[in-house]
Each structure stands twice: as C-alpha cells, then as structure tokens.
C-alpha cells in the first residue's frame, strides 16, 4: 500500500521539480536582460516618458517628489521592460510544461495561439504608446486651467503608463480567448454574436475601470476590444469548421 502511494506521488513531485526549473530559467533570462539594460535605465525611462514630456509647455518638465524616485523609477522601468521582452521565452516555457499532457490536435492549435498571443500583446502595447498616449496627453495637457503649469511626478507617470500597457496588452488578447471558447465548444460562435450588445457594454465598463476617468482613453480601449472580439468570432468560426478532431474526440 505504501509503495503504491509513493508511486502515485512521484509524478507529482517530478512535475513540481520541472515547474521549479522552468521558473528559474525564466528568472535567469529576465535577470540577464535586466543586467544588460540597466546601464541605460535613464535613457529607457526618457523614451517611455517622451509622449508626455514632448507635450509639456514652456520650461515645464517632469518632477520627482521623492528622493529615491530619480533612481528607483528608471530601475523599475528597466526591470519591467526586461520581463516584457522575455514574454516569448516565458510562454515557451509554459508551452513546454503543458505540451506533454495535450492531445495531438490540441498541440496543433496551441502553437499558433501562443505565437499570436505574443504578437497581440506587443501590438496592444505599441497601440497604447503610439496611438493612445499622444491623444491622451494632448488632451490632459491642453485641458489644464490657465495659469497651471503641468509638471507630472515621474513615478506617478510610470504607474499610469504601466497600467495602460497591461490594459491594452491583455485587451488585445480578446481574439485568442474568443477562439479558444469557440474551438473548445464552451460556446457557439452564433451565441457569441447574439451577445454582441452585452459585449460592447462590457468593453466600455472594462475601459472605464482600467483607464483614467475620461471618455477619450475609455473609448480608445473599448473600441479596439470590440473590434478584436469580432475578429475572434471570425477566426473561431474558421477554426471550428477546419478539418480535425475536436477536443472531446481525443488524440
């Protein structure tokens, strides 16, 4: 009896050891990237802050309200950027961990989904930086009352930027979630299409919760989310109708 119990626990322990090893590999890659970029931490922060700094009027600039902010804020920016760059490796490690337990048809769809997830996440961040930030900061700086000089705190700016990066990065994953729901049979594409009015309302509620309290930034998040939902339905129908076994049929 004790031998059977020991045998049943061994695979679980092996999985924990493998998970630990993969997490350590991820940490090592992030640390290596961070070590290579930390000498350029100030330049990296300047690039992230450029969408706002380039719109400040006159001699106004960003300020540091805490003594440690001038060091810790660029330091934090560089570390988070290291993780963003390592995301393909992070997803690869996740894939390598779960792949042995997947059916053949599940592995067939998982690889393009993982690759598309990376592209969409980066696309969401790029959309926020190159499209949303210029519009958003033009609005904020331009709406300042007369006589008020806009001089944002550098740490507060980073917190806002990271919040928007994550919001748009994850929002751009909506097609992946939609395709997975349709492909796995959890919901039919026609049912999702019928729920479109509720999805649109949900997109605006999501935008309201994750963006600053202004209509512009909320709309700039909600509208792409809705369009990406429509794209997910189209690809979900294509994947569902493509030849191959369904998850219930096995491998």
N, C-alpha and C positions, 0 to 999 in steps of 0.2 A: 504493500500500500504506500509506504513511504517512498519507494523507488518510482512508482507511477506519479506521485505528487512532485517529486524532484524533476522528472522528465517533463511534466507539464509546465513547470515554472522556468525551465531552461530557455525555451524560445522567447519567453517574455523578457528574460534578463538579456538575452542576445539583442533583442530589439532596443532595449534601453541603452545598451553599450553602443550600438550603431547610431542611435539618435544623439547620444553624447558626442561621439566622434564627429558627426556631421555638423553639430552646433559649434564645436571647437574649430572646425575648418572654416565655417562662416565667420566666426570671430577673428580668426587669424587673417583672413582676406581683408576684412574691414580694417583691422589694425594696420596691415601693410599699406593699404590705400591711404589711410589717415596719416601714417608716418611720412608718406611721400608727398602729401599735400599740405601738411601743417606749416611748412615754411612759407607757404603762400596764403596763409589764413586771412590776412588783411586784404589781399587782392581779391580773394574769393568773396569775402563779405562785401567789398565795394561793388563787385559785379552783381551780387544779389540785390544790393540796395540801390543800384543805378536807376531802376524805373521810378523810384520816388525822388532820389537826390537830384536827378536831372530835371525835375519839375518844381523844385523849391525856388522861390522867388528871391532875387537880390542876393544878399550875402547870407541868407538863411542856410542852415545845414543841419545834419543830424547831431544829436547830443547824447551824452552818457550821463544818466542821473545817478549811477552807482560807480564807485571807484574801480571795481573789478570788471565792469562791463566792457571796457576797451580791450581787455584780454580774453575774457571768457566767452563773449558773444561771437567773435570770429572763430574761436576754438570750437564752440558748439556747432557753428555753421559748417565747418570743415568736417567734423565727425559725422553729422547727418548726411552731408553730401557723399561721404565715403560709403555710407550704408546704401544710399540711393544708387550709386554706381555699382555696388555689389549685388543688387537685386537679381540680375540674371543668374549669378552664381548661387544665391540663396534659393531661388526657385529650382535650379538644377539639383541642389542637394535635397530639397523636398521631394522632387520627382524621383530621384534615385532611391529615396527611402520608401516611398509608397508603391513604386512600379512593380516590385515582385508580387504584390498582392492583387494586382489588377488583371482582368481578363484581357485577351488579345485585342478585342475591339475597343476596350476602354483605353488601352495604351495607344491605339491608333488615333484616337481623338484627343488624348491628353497632351501629346507633344505639341500639336499646333495651337491648342488652347493656352499652354504655358508660354509659348513664344508670342502669341498675340497679346497675352496679359502684360508681358513686359513692354511691348511696343505701345499699348494703350496707356499704361501707367506713365511712361515717359511723355506720351503725347498730351496727357492731361496736365502734366507739369509745364510742358512747353506752351500749351494753350493759356495757362494761367499767367506765365511770365511775359509772353509776347503779345497777348491779346487783352487779357483781363486787367493786368496791372496798369498799363498805360491809361486805359479808360477810367479805371477806379481811382487812380491817384490824381489824374487830371480833375476829376470831379471833387475829390476831397480837398485838394489844394485850392481849386477855384472857388469852392463854396465857403472858404474862410471869411469871417466878417472883416470889414475894413479896419485896419489898424492892428490886426492879429497876424503875427509872424509865425508861420508853420515851421516848427523845429521838432520833429519826432524823436523819441528816445530810441536808440539803436536796438535795445533788447526787445522793446515792445514791437518794433517793426519786424524783427526776426520772428517773434511769436505769431504775428499776423500772417507773415509770408508762409511759414511752415503749415499753419492751419489751412491756408488756401491751397498749398501744394498737395497736401494729403487729401483735401476735399475733392479737388479736381482729378488727382491721380486715381483715387478709388471710384469717383463718379464715372470715369471713362472705362471702368471695368464692367459697366452695366451690360454691354453686349455679351460678355463672357457668362455672366450669371444667367442671362436670359436664355442663351443657347444651352447651357447645362440643364436648366429647368425643363426645357422642351425636349432635349435629347434623352434625358433620363426618364421621361414620362410623368414627371411630377405634375405638369400642367400642359395643356394643349395650346398650340400657337393661336388658334381661333379664340380660345378663352382669354388669353392674354390680350389679344387685340380688342376684345369686347370691354376689357377693363381699362382701356386707354384713358378715359376721363379721370379715373381714380389715380392712375399713374402720373398724369400731368399735375394733379393737385399735390401728390406725394413729392414730386420733383421740386415744386416750389416750396413745400414745407421743409424738405431736406436742405434746399438752398438757404432758406431763412435761418435754419439752425446752425449752418456751417460757415456762413459768410457774415461780413459786417452788416449792421442793420440799415441797409439801403437797397432800394429796388434794383439799381443797376447791377451790383455784384450778385444779388439773388437771381436775377434773370439770366446773367451770364453763366451761372452754374445750372440753373433749372432747364433752360432751353437745350443746351447740348445733351443733358441727361435724357430728355425726352427723345431727341433725335437718335441717340445711341440705343435707346430702348427699341425704337422702330427698326434700327439696323439689326439688333439682336433677334427680333422676331423673324426678319427675312432670312438670316443665316440659320436660325433654329429650324425653320421650315425646310431649308435646303439640307441640313444635316440629318433631320428626321427622315426625309424622303430618299436620302442617298443609300445605296445598297450596303448591306452589312447587318450584323446581328444587333439586336437591342440589348441593353444591359441584362434584362431578365433571361435572355437566351444563353448567357454564359459565353465561355471562350472555347 
